[in-house]
């Protein structure tokens, strides 16, 4: 059974006088196939999210179809709570859990380089926090050797501790590798699911629709637009709102860094920047939003019903949330304590959190946003094509 889960095996068909390779489904993929066959017969949830309209365009579910649907699922839980065949029914239909298990496997299968795919299964809370703490401790020791660990002679200028060019040489390679690794992984995923989703190229209207769905987190509205189901079966928009705070907080922090880079290299305006400069405004707003969003997601993740997802991925989820939270909190603390003797310690803590976040980006929960965006793009393309004869419509 373990070999079925970990290896991609193939069968060769000679039907029709031709030779073609047919990917064999893993146990998790077979379970999604079983549940989709049941859902395709029922179709009660057809209007809930993008998964079910995409499902109705298919009579069979190959490996690429299953990978596409799994990453299209936003795990809102609406279909589970509406399903008459959900546990304890003997059919045991639990689409959010089945999709989450396959979704986690796709991160491993499409990781680049492939040998590092196993890091998804080890990138848990303890490892993430330990990595951030270890990097921060290393920097603290380096500063302590220079005798500037606790000093009021720095004048609020952290470049006296770590020169700008040194910071760039440390962080730029890690960030570029993370970006390249994610791009290579999602490229392989895109190439695999494209033939299974009409094969048509991306168009402007499809890109606009998918972008809207991503930016609004449309499918975290639940089946009725009232939000995800909680552990008590009630509707709540909390998950969608905290995701918004986290996503846009992260983007604001990234924008602050980007603007500061332009200030430094284009205009020659050297940091640190003060309020009301644009980098500072963006950074403070982003830090507060990111801190509030991750705190909320942590609370929701800890209390969520075990049937709502894959419990094996919870450590990875919490590890990513923790690193985002530590990055925002340490960044805000550094801003508030920059004029105090604690500057060096606060800077080391912040740099350790940021470096750990960058290092784990290609092999952690961050990947779910990238793969889900690719699936939403393919869905927006596919739905514009004529439905297969005799099958359902969006």
C-alpha positions as CSV (number, residue, x, y, z in Angstrom):
1,X,0.0,0.0,0.0
2,X,2.8,2.4,0.8
3,X,4.3,1.8,-2.6
4,X,1.0,2.7,-4.2
5,X,1.0,6.0,-2.3
6,X,4.6,7.0,-3.0
7,X,5.3,5.7,-6.5
8,X,3.8,6.8,-9.8
9,X,3.1,3.6,-11.7
10,X,1.9,3.2,-15.3
11,X,0.1,0.6,-17.4
12,X,0.4,0.1,-21.2
13,X,-2.7,-0.4,-23.3
14,X,-2.5,-2.0,-26.7
15,X,-6.2,-1.5,-27.5
16,X,-7.0,-0.4,-31.1
17,X,-3.5,-1.5,-32.2
18,X,-1.9,1.5,-30.6
19,X,0.4,1.9,-27.6
20,X,-0.4,4.4,-25.0
21,X,0.6,4.9,-21.4
22,X,-2.2,5.0,-18.8
23,X,-1.2,6.4,-15.4
24,X,-2.4,4.1,-12.5
25,X,-4.3,5.9,-9.7
26,X,-2.9,5.9,-6.2
27,X,-5.2,4.8,-3.4
28,X,-6.0,8.5,-2.6
29,X,-6.8,9.3,-6.2
30,X,-9.0,6.2,-6.5
31,X,-11.0,7.4,-3.5
32,X,-11.6,10.7,-5.2
33,X,-12.7,8.9,-8.3
34,X,-15.1,6.8,-6.3
35,X,-16.6,9.8,-4.6
36,X,-16.9,11.8,-7.8
37,X,-18.8,9.0,-9.5
38,X,-21.3,9.1,-6.6
39,X,-21.5,12.9,-6.7
40,X,-21.9,12.9,-10.5
41,X,-25.0,10.7,-10.0
42,X,-26.5,13.0,-7.3
43,X,-25.4,16.5,-8.4
44,X,-27.1,18.1,-5.4
45,X,-24.0,20.3,-4.8
46,X,-23.7,21.3,-8.5
47,X,-24.0,25.1,-7.7
48,X,-21.8,25.1,-4.6
49,X,-18.4,25.8,-6.1
50,X,-16.2,25.4,-9.2
51,X,-15.5,21.7,-8.4
52,X,-19.0,20.4,-9.2
53,X,-19.6,22.1,-12.5
54,X,-16.2,20.9,-13.6
55,X,-17.1,17.4,-12.4
56,X,-20.3,17.3,-14.5
57,X,-18.2,17.7,-17.7
58,X,-16.6,14.3,-17.0
59,X,-17.8,10.7,-17.0
60,X,-14.4,9.3,-16.0
61,X,-11.7,10.8,-13.8
62,X,-8.1,10.2,-14.8
63,X,-5.1,11.2,-12.8
64,X,-4.9,14.7,-14.4
65,X,-8.6,15.3,-13.9
66,X,-8.3,14.4,-10.2
67,X,-5.3,16.6,-9.6
68,X,-7.2,19.5,-11.3
69,X,-10.3,19.0,-9.2
70,X,-8.4,18.5,-6.0
71,X,-6.6,21.9,-6.4
72,X,-9.8,23.5,-7.5
73,X,-11.4,22.6,-4.2
74,X,-11.2,25.4,-1.5
75,X,-12.1,23.0,1.4
76,X,-15.1,25.2,2.5
77,X,-16.9,22.2,3.8
78,X,-20.3,23.1,2.3
79,X,-20.7,19.9,0.3
80,X,-19.9,17.7,3.3
81,X,-22.6,19.3,5.4
82,X,-25.1,19.1,2.6
83,X,-24.4,15.6,1.5
84,X,-26.9,12.8,2.3
85,X,-24.1,10.2,1.7
86,X,-21.6,11.7,4.1
87,X,-20.3,9.7,7.1
88,X,-21.8,7.7,8.9
89,X,-23.5,6.7,5.6
90,X,-22.0,3.6,4.1
91,X,-21.0,5.5,1.0
92,X,-18.8,7.7,3.3
93,X,-18.6,10.6,0.9
94,X,-16.3,13.3,2.2
95,X,-15.2,15.4,-0.7
96,X,-13.2,18.1,1.3
97,X,-11.1,15.4,3.0
98,X,-10.5,13.3,-0.1
99,X,-9.6,16.3,-2.2
100,X,-7.2,17.6,0.6
101,X,-5.4,14.3,0.7
102,X,-4.8,14.3,-3.0
103,X,-3.9,18.0,-3.0
104,X,-1.2,17.4,-0.5
105,X,0.1,14.6,-2.7
106,X,0.2,16.8,-5.8
107,X,2.6,19.2,-3.9
108,X,5.0,16.3,-3.4
109,X,4.6,14.9,-7.0
110,X,5.2,18.3,-8.7
111,X,7.9,19.6,-6.4
112,X,11.1,20.8,-8.0
113,X,13.6,19.4,-7.8
114,X,11.7,16.2,-7.3
115,X,14.0,14.9,-4.6
116,X,12.9,17.7,-2.3
117,X,9.2,16.8,-2.6
118,X,9.3,14.9,0.7
119,X,10.0,18.1,2.5
120,X,6.2,18.8,2.2
121,X,5.6,15.9,4.6
122,X,8.2,17.1,7.1
123,X,7.6,20.9,6.9
124,X,5.7,21.0,10.2
125,X,5.2,23.5,13.0
126,X,8.1,22.3,15.1
127,X,10.6,22.4,12.1
128,X,9.4,25.8,10.9
129,X,9.7,27.5,14.3
130,X,13.0,25.7,15.1
131,X,14.4,26.9,11.7
132,X,13.4,30.5,12.5
133,X,14.9,30.2,16.0
134,X,18.1,28.6,14.8
135,X,18.7,31.3,12.1
136,X,17.9,34.1,14.6
137,X,20.3,32.5,17.2
138,X,23.1,32.3,14.6
139,X,22.7,36.0,13.8
140,X,22.5,36.9,17.5
141,X,25.8,35.1,18.1
142,X,27.4,36.9,15.2
143,X,26.3,40.3,16.5
144,X,27.3,39.4,20.1
145,X,30.9,38.6,18.9
146,X,31.1,42.2,17.5
147,X,29.9,43.5,20.9
148,X,26.8,45.3,19.4
149,X,24.1,42.9,20.7
150,X,22.8,45.5,23.2
151,X,23.8,49.0,22.3
152,X,22.3,52.5,22.1
153,X,25.0,53.7,19.7
154,X,23.3,52.5,16.5
155,X,21.1,55.5,16.1
156,X,18.2,53.3,14.8
157,X,20.2,52.3,11.7
158,X,20.3,48.6,11.4
159,X,22.6,48.8,8.4
160,X,25.4,49.5,10.9
161,X,24.9,45.9,12.0
162,X,24.3,44.2,8.6
163,X,25.2,46.3,5.5
164,X,22.6,46.5,2.8
165,X,24.7,44.6,0.3
166,X,25.2,41.8,2.8
167,X,21.5,41.4,3.4
168,X,20.8,41.4,-0.3
169,X,23.5,38.7,-0.9
170,X,21.9,36.6,1.9
171,X,18.2,36.9,1.0
172,X,18.2,37.3,-2.8
173,X,19.5,33.8,-3.7
174,X,17.0,32.2,-1.3
175,X,14.1,34.2,-2.6
176,X,15.0,33.6,-6.3
177,X,15.4,29.9,-5.7
178,X,12.0,29.7,-4.0
179,X,10.4,31.6,-6.8
180,X,12.1,29.4,-9.5
181,X,11.2,26.1,-7.7
182,X,7.6,27.1,-7.4
183,X,7.4,28.2,-11.0
184,X,8.9,24.9,-12.2
185,X,6.5,22.9,-10.1
186,X,3.4,24.7,-11.2
187,X,4.6,24.6,-14.8
188,X,4.6,20.7,-14.7
189,X,1.2,20.8,-13.1
190,X,-0.1,23.1,-15.8
191,X,1.2,20.9,-18.6
192,X,-0.4,17.8,-17.0
193,X,-3.8,19.3,-16.5
194,X,-4.1,21.3,-19.7
195,X,-5.0,18.3,-22.0
196,X,-7.6,17.2,-19.4
197,X,-9.2,20.7,-19.4
198,X,-10.0,21.2,-23.1
199,X,-6.4,22.0,-24.0
200,X,-7.4,25.5,-25.1
201,X,-5.0,28.4,-24.5
202,X,-5.5,31.1,-21.8
203,X,-7.6,34.0,-22.9
204,X,-8.1,37.5,-21.5
205,X,-11.7,36.9,-20.3
206,X,-10.7,33.6,-18.7
207,X,-7.7,35.2,-17.0
208,X,-9.9,38.1,-15.7
209,X,-12.5,35.7,-14.3
210,X,-9.9,33.6,-12.5
211,X,-8.1,36.6,-11.2
212,X,-11.4,37.9,-9.7
213,X,-12.0,34.5,-8.1
214,X,-8.5,34.5,-6.6
215,X,-8.6,38.1,-5.3
216,X,-12.0,37.8,-3.8
217,X,-11.6,34.3,-2.6
218,X,-14.9,33.6,-4.2
219,X,-15.1,30.0,-3.3
220,X,-14.5,30.5,0.4
221,X,-18.1,31.9,0.4
222,X,-19.5,28.4,0.9
223,X,-22.3,26.8,-1.1
224,X,-24.7,29.7,-0.4
225,X,-22.3,32.6,-0.2
226,X,-22.8,32.8,3.6
227,X,-19.3,31.4,4.3
228,X,-17.7,28.1,5.3
229,X,-19.3,25.7,7.6
230,X,-17.9,25.7,11.2
231,X,-17.4,22.7,13.4
232,X,-20.9,23.4,14.7
233,X,-22.4,23.2,11.2
234,X,-23.0,27.0,11.2
235,X,-22.1,29.3,8.3
236,X,-19.3,31.8,8.9
237,X,-17.3,34.2,6.8
238,X,-14.4,34.2,9.3
239,X,-12.2,31.9,7.3
240,X,-12.6,34.0,4.2
241,X,-12.0,37.3,6.0
242,X,-8.9,36.0,7.8
243,X,-7.5,34.7,4.5
244,X,-8.1,38.1,3.0
245,X,-6.2,39.8,5.9
246,X,-3.4,37.3,5.5
247,X,-3.1,37.5,1.7
248,X,-3.4,41.2,1.4
249,X,-1.1,41.8,4.4
250,X,1.5,39.6,2.8
251,X,1.1,41.5,-0.5
252,X,1.4,44.9,1.3
253,X,4.6,43.8,3.0
254,X,6.0,42.6,-0.4
255,X,5.0,45.9,-1.9
256,X,6.8,47.8,0.9
257,X,10.0,45.8,0.2
258,X,9.6,46.4,-3.6
259,X,9.1,50.2,-3.2
260,X,12.1,50.3,-0.8
261,X,14.2,48.6,-3.4
262,X,13.2,51.2,-6.0
263,X,14.0,54.0,-3.5
264,X,17.4,52.5,-2.8
265,X,18.6,51.6,-6.3
266,X,16.7,54.1,-8.5
267,X,16.5,57.2,-6.4
268,X,19.4,56.7,-4.1
269,X,17.2,57.1,-1.0
270,X,18.8,54.9,1.7
271,X,16.9,53.2,4.4
272,X,15.7,53.4,7.2
273,X,12.6,55.2,6.1
274,X,10.2,57.1,8.4
275,X,6.5,57.7,8.4
276,X,4.8,58.9,6.3
277,X,7.1,57.4,3.6
278,X,5.4,54.9,1.3
279,X,7.5,51.9,2.3
280,X,6.8,52.5,5.9
281,X,3.0,53.0,5.4
282,X,2.8,49.8,3.3
283,X,4.9,47.8,5.7
284,X,3.0,48.9,8.9
285,X,-0.4,48.3,7.2
286,X,0.7,45.0,5.9
287,X,2.3,43.9,9.2
288,X,-0.9,44.6,11.2
289,X,-3.1,42.9,8.6
290,X,-0.8,39.9,8.4
291,X,-0.6,39.5,12.2
292,X,-4.4,39.7,12.6
293,X,-5.1,37.3,9.7
294,X,-2.6,34.6,10.8
295,X,-3.8,34.8,14.4
296,X,-7.4,34.2,13.2
297,X,-6.4,31.4,10.8
298,X,-4.4,29.7,13.7
299,X,-7.5,29.8,15.9
300,X,-9.8,28.4,13.1
301,X,-7.3,25.7,12.2
302,X,-7.0,24.5,15.7
303,X,-10.7,24.2,16.3
304,X,-11.8,22.9,12.9
305,X,-13.7,19.6,12.7
306,X,-11.4,16.7,11.8
307,X,-13.7,15.7,8.9
308,X,-13.1,19.0,7.1
309,X,-9.7,18.2,5.8
310,X,-6.5,16.1,5.9
311,X,-5.3,15.9,9.5
312,X,-1.8,14.8,8.3
313,X,-1.4,18.3,6.7
314,X,-2.2,20.2,9.9
315,X,1.4,20.5,11.0
316,X,2.4,22.0,7.6
317,X,-0.5,24.4,7.8
318,X,0.3,25.6,11.3
319,X,4.0,25.8,10.4
320,X,3.3,28.2,7.6
321,X,0.9,30.3,9.7
322,X,3.4,30.5,12.5
323,X,6.2,31.7,10.2
324,X,3.9,34.4,8.7
325,X,2.9,35.5,12.2
326,X,6.4,35.6,13.5
327,X,7.5,37.6,10.4
328,X,4.8,40.2,11.0
329,X,5.2,40.4,14.8
330,X,9.0,40.7,14.7
331,X,8.8,43.3,11.9
332,X,6.4,45.5,13.9
333,X,8.5,45.0,17.0
334,X,11.6,46.0,15.1
335,X,9.9,49.2,13.9
336,X,8.7,50.1,17.4
337,X,12.0,49.3,19.1
338,X,14.4,50.6,16.5
339,X,15.5,53.5,18.6
340,X,16.2,51.3,21.7
341,X,19.2,49.2,22.7
342,X,17.1,46.2,21.7
343,X,17.5,47.0,18.0
344,X,20.1,44.3,17.3
345,X,18.1,41.5,19.0
346,X,14.9,42.5,17.3
347,X,16.6,42.7,13.9
348,X,18.1,39.2,14.3
349,X,14.7,37.8,15.3
350,X,13.0,39.4,12.3
351,X,15.7,38.3,9.8
352,X,15.6,34.7,11.2
353,X,11.8,34.6,10.7
354,X,12.0,36.0,7.2
355,X,14.8,33.7,6.1
356,X,13.0,30.6,7.4
357,X,9.8,31.7,5.6
358,X,11.7,32.2,2.3
359,X,13.5,28.9,2.7
360,X,10.3,26.9,3.2
361,X,8.1,28.7,0.6
362,X,8.6,26.1,-2.2
363,X,7.9,23.1,0.1
364,X,5.2,24.4,2.4
365,X,1.6,25.5,2.5
366,X,2.3,28.6,0.4
367,X,2.2,26.2,-2.7
368,X,-1.6,25.8,-2.2
369,X,-2.2,29.3,-3.5
370,X,-0.1,28.8,-6.6
371,X,-1.6,25.5,-7.6
372,X,-5.1,26.6,-6.8
373,X,-4.7,29.7,-9.0
374,X,-3.5,27.5,-11.9
375,X,-6.6,25.3,-11.5
376,X,-8.9,28.3,-11.4
377,X,-7.3,29.5,-14.7
378,X,-7.9,26.1,-16.3
379,X,-11.5,26.0,-15.0
380,X,-12.2,29.5,-16.5
381,X,-10.8,28.3,-19.8
382,X,-12.6,25.0,-19.8
383,X,-16.0,26.4,-19.0
384,X,-15.9,28.6,-22.1
385,X,-15.7,25.5,-24.3
386,X,-18.8,23.6,-25.4
387,X,-19.8,20.9,-23.0
388,X,-19.2,17.3,-24.0
389,X,-22.4,15.9,-25.6
390,X,-24.9,14.7,-23.0
391,X,-23.0,16.1,-20.0
392,X,-23.9,19.0,-17.7
393,X,-23.3,22.7,-18.0
394,X,-21.8,25.4,-15.8
